[in-house]
Amino acid sequence: MKQERYKKPNGFSYTIGRIISFFYTTLLLNHHYVKNELKNIEGPAVVLGNHASSCDQFIACRSCRKRITYVISEAMYYTLPAKWFFSSLHLINKQQFFTSLADIRNMKDVISNKGILLLYPAGVVPSCGKSTKLLSATGKLLKMLEADTYIIREHGMNLSNPKWQDGIRKGKPETEVFRLFTVEELKKLSPEEVFEKASDALYFNDYEWQETRMVEFKGGNRIAGLENVLHSCPVCSSHFSISNTDNTLKCSSCGFSAKADNYGFLHSDSEGFAFRHPPVWESAIHKSIREKIAGNSDFTYSSKALITRLDKKLRRFTELGKGSVKITYYEISIVLDSGESCYRESTDHFPIIPMIPGKYFDLQDGSTVFRCYPEEKKDVAYVTDIISCIAELKKLGHLSIT
């Protein structure tokens, strides 16, 4: 019997979305599918996307003839334009990085009614073209949903629509859509096995893919904004020393420079240059941060920022005032310049945080979302890097802090 909680996305609104998705992905992105096993399925099914860019939803919409129910974060849901349109799609909105029993019930309702449920289990778009790790509870969630599971794996989308740059760069991104598990196969696997197989299936690195494709992604300064992610010099380790002009990243401290080619790769005359792929440079920054934190019980970082908070009734972020975001090994806190402490959470709760490089990062306190706009643009990625490195060190369990 059909359950009242489940509402199928409105057919008229979804058709509009499908038409927009078609023209957006084909004309602007020049995107194509190399495989699509989802196109004609009847459901029920769970679909996992690798969240390669902010255009993922358009690609997913095109991949299946049947209407898909999207699961999105509250911060996105309550700031979407055209409220009437998105409300008619009956999206499932939830706290980012936290799935409640009510969320699971809503998801299972979709499956019980032979619907198609779309999830992005990494939670965020990666900052530098390489997939982020899935949330650890992914395996358990898929086991509970008990449905055939499909993968949407994009390649080149982080080069077409990088997180660190506004706008679209036309190239030739591609997508594989395939079934990962039947429901019978899913039942035989442990949550840990499901997690590992899903992680492997969703892995992508656009620069490794580009080595075999060599597709040009056209558009002005091709790496404008990348300096907000690759913010520290890989040669002299100077902090926030990287600037960007004419497709060239340059260190103001030691003079090191690296120029981007038409394919997104970096080149330098520096001896021993090993950062052709930007994710390798980003990994070097993370390694440096982990070394600063490890064993340092007094580690502290503070970022001056404009603090805003999500108002769900107004459907926008409202300004609270200027303040400081302070990070220690143990906790993250926000204190306004007025002296009011409006946020304090353990770093145990954050594997990663949502952000747009050079603009803002988000912090959550239950269903309350704070959006912080640092005075120093590079602080956005740096704060995110610190939080990710702390989570990684805690997971490894080898950090000795007394």
SVG drawing of the C-alpha trace seen along z (x, -y; Angstrom):
<svg xmlns="http://www.w3.org/2000/svg" viewBox="-2 -44 69 57">
<polyline fill="none" stroke="black" stroke-width="0.4" points="0.0,0.0 1.3,-3.5 2.5,-5.4 1.3,-9.0 4.7,-10.3 6.2,-9.7 5.3,-12.2 6.6,-11.7 8.3,-14.7 5.8,-16.8 5.7,-15.7 5.5,-19.1 8.3,-20.6 10.5,-17.6 10.0,-17.9 11.1,-21.5 14.2,-20.4 14.9,-17.7 14.8,-20.1 17.1,-22.6 19.4,-19.8 19.6,-18.6 20.5,-22.0 22.8,-22.9 24.9,-19.7 25.0,-19.3 25.3,-22.9 27.3,-24.5 29.3,-21.5 29.5,-19.3 28.9,-16.4 28.2,-12.8 27.6,-9.4 30.0,-6.6 27.7,-4.1 24.2,-4.5 22.6,-1.4 20.1,-3.6 18.2,-5.1 15.3,-2.7 15.1,-1.1 11.7,-1.0 12.9,-1.1 13.2,-0.8 16.8,-1.9 19.4,-3.9 21.7,-6.0 25.1,-7.2 26.9,-10.1 30.5,-11.0 29.7,-14.8 32.4,-16.0 30.9,-19.5 28.0,-21.7 26.5,-20.6 26.0,-17.0 22.2,-17.3 21.8,-18.2 23.7,-15.1 21.7,-12.9 18.4,-14.3 19.3,-13.3 20.5,-9.8 17.1,-8.3 13.7,-8.4 12.0,-7.9 11.7,-10.9 14.4,-10.9 14.0,-12.0 17.1,-14.0 18.5,-14.1 20.2,-17.5 21.5,-19.5 19.3,-21.9 21.7,-24.8 21.1,-24.2 17.4,-23.5 16.6,-26.7 18.6,-29.0 17.3,-27.6 15.5,-30.2 12.0,-29.6 10.7,-28.0 7.5,-26.8 9.4,-24.9 11.8,-23.0 9.0,-22.3 7.1,-20.6 10.0,-18.2 9.6,-16.9 13.3,-16.9 14.5,-15.3 16.4,-17.8 18.6,-16.8 21.5,-17.9 24.8,-17.6 26.9,-14.7 24.1,-13.5 21.3,-11.1 18.4,-10.9 15.8,-8.1 13.3,-10.4 15.7,-10.9 16.1,-7.1 12.3,-6.6 11.8,-9.2 14.4,-7.5 12.9,-4.1 9.5,-5.5 10.9,-6.3 12.2,-2.8 9.0,-1.2 7.1,-3.1 9.5,-1.9 11.1,-5.3 14.6,-6.3 16.6,-7.8 19.7,-9.9 22.5,-10.4 25.9,-12.0 27.6,-10.1 30.9,-12.2 28.8,-15.2 30.8,-17.9 32.3,-18.7 36.1,-18.2 38.2,-21.3 40.9,-20.1 39.6,-17.5 40.1,-14.4 37.2,-12.6 36.8,-13.0 36.2,-10.0 32.7,-8.8 31.0,-9.2 31.7,-6.1 28.0,-5.2 27.4,-4.8 27.6,-1.0 25.1,-0.8 22.7,-3.1 22.7,-1.2 22.1,2.1 19.1,0.5 17.7,-0.8 17.7,2.6 17.6,1.7 19.5,2.2 22.4,-0.4 23.7,-2.3 26.7,-4.6 27.0,-7.9 30.7,-8.4 31.7,-11.7 35.1,-12.4 36.3,-15.9 33.4,-17.7 35.8,-19.3 37.8,-20.7 34.6,-22.0 33.1,-23.5 35.9,-23.7 34.9,-24.5 37.4,-27.3 36.2,-29.2 32.8,-30.7 31.4,-29.8 31.7,-26.9 34.7,-25.9 33.6,-23.9 35.6,-20.7 34.3,-17.1 33.5,-15.6 32.0,-12.2 29.9,-10.0 29.6,-6.3 26.4,-5.0 26.3,-1.4 24.8,1.0 27.1,1.7 24.8,4.1 21.6,6.0 19.5,6.1 20.5,9.8 24.2,9.1 23.8,6.2 22.2,8.6 25.3,10.9 27.8,8.2 28.8,6.7 28.4,2.9 32.2,2.6 32.4,4.5 29.6,2.3 31.5,-0.8 34.7,0.3 33.1,1.3 31.1,-2.0 34.3,-4.0 36.2,-2.2 33.3,-2.7 32.9,-6.5 36.6,-7.3 37.7,-9.8 40.7,-12.0 40.1,-14.3 43.8,-14.8 44.5,-11.1 41.6,-10.9 42.9,-13.9 46.3,-12.2 44.5,-9.6 42.0,-12.1 44.0,-15.3 40.8,-17.4 41.1,-21.2 38.9,-23.1 38.7,-26.6 38.1,-29.9 40.3,-32.9 42.5,-32.5 42.0,-28.7 43.2,-28.6 41.8,-31.9 40.8,-31.0 43.1,-28.0 45.4,-30.1 42.7,-30.1 43.1,-26.3 46.9,-25.9 47.5,-28.8 51.0,-27.8 54.2,-27.3 55.3,-23.7 59.0,-24.8 59.6,-27.2 56.3,-26.4 55.5,-30.1 51.9,-30.6 49.4,-32.3 52.2,-33.4 50.7,-32.2 49.3,-34.7 47.8,-34.1 48.2,-36.0 48.1,-34.9 47.5,-31.3 50.6,-31.2 50.8,-30.5 53.7,-32.4 55.2,-32.5 55.8,-36.0 58.4,-34.7 60.8,-32.5 59.8,-33.3 58.7,-29.8 56.2,-29.7 54.0,-27.1 52.1,-27.8 48.9,-25.9 48.5,-24.5 45.3,-24.2 44.6,-20.8 44.9,-22.0 48.3,-20.5 51.0,-22.6 54.5,-23.1 57.6,-24.7 61.3,-25.2 62.0,-24.5 64.2,-21.5 62.4,-18.4 58.9,-19.9 56.4,-17.2 53.1,-19.0 51.9,-18.6 48.5,-17.5 47.0,-20.1 45.7,-17.4 49.4,-16.4 50.2,-20.0 47.1,-20.1 48.2,-16.8 51.6,-18.4 49.8,-21.3 47.8,-18.8 51.0,-16.9 52.5,-20.2 49.4,-21.0 49.4,-17.5 53.0,-18.0 52.2,-21.3 49.3,-19.7 50.7,-16.3 51.8,-16.2 51.1,-19.9 48.6,-20.2 48.7,-24.0 47.8,-24.1 45.4,-27.0 44.3,-28.8 41.9,-31.8 40.2,-33.4 38.6,-36.8 35.3,-36.5 31.8,-37.9 29.4,-35.5 26.0,-34.7 23.3,-32.2 20.7,-30.4 17.2,-31.7 14.8,-29.0 11.8,-31.2 13.5,-33.9 15.2,-31.3 18.6,-33.0 21.6,-33.7 21.3,-36.7 24.2,-38.6 25.2,-38.2 28.3,-40.5 32.0,-40.2 33.8,-37.7 36.5,-35.0 36.4,-31.3 38.9,-29.5 40.1,-26.0 42.0,-23.8 42.7,-20.1 39.6,-19.5 37.0,-22.0 35.8,-24.7 34.2,-27.9 32.7,-31.2 32.9,-34.3 31.5,-37.5 33.4,-40.8 30.6,-41.8 31.8,-39.0 28.9,-36.6 29.8,-33.0 27.4,-31.6 29.0,-28.3 31.1,-25.5 31.5,-22.0 34.0,-19.1 36.2,-18.4 35.1,-14.8 31.9,-15.7 33.6,-17.0 35.2,-14.8 35.1,-17.8 33.1,-21.0 31.3,-22.5 33.0,-25.5 33.5,-27.6 37.2,-28.5 37.8,-32.2 34.3,-32.9 32.9,-31.0 32.7,-27.9 29.8,-26.4 29.7,-25.1 26.7,-23.2 25.2,-23.0 22.4,-20.5 20.0,-22.0 21.5,-25.5 24.0,-26.4 26.5,-29.2 28.1,-30.6 31.5,-32.3 33.1,-34.8 36.8,-35.2 38.5,-38.5 41.4,-36.6 40.1,-34.7 42.7,-31.9 41.5,-31.2 38.4,-29.4 40.5,-26.5 43.0,-26.7 40.4,-26.3 38.8,-23.5 42.3,-21.9 42.9,-22.1 39.6,-20.5 40.2,-17.7 43.7,-17.1 42.6,-16.9 39.9,-14.4 42.5,-12.3 44.9,-12.3 42.2,-11.3 41.1,-8.5 44.6,-7.2 44.9,-7.3 48.6,-7.9 48.5,-11.6 49.8,-11.9 48.3,-14.9 48.7,-15.1"/>
</svg>
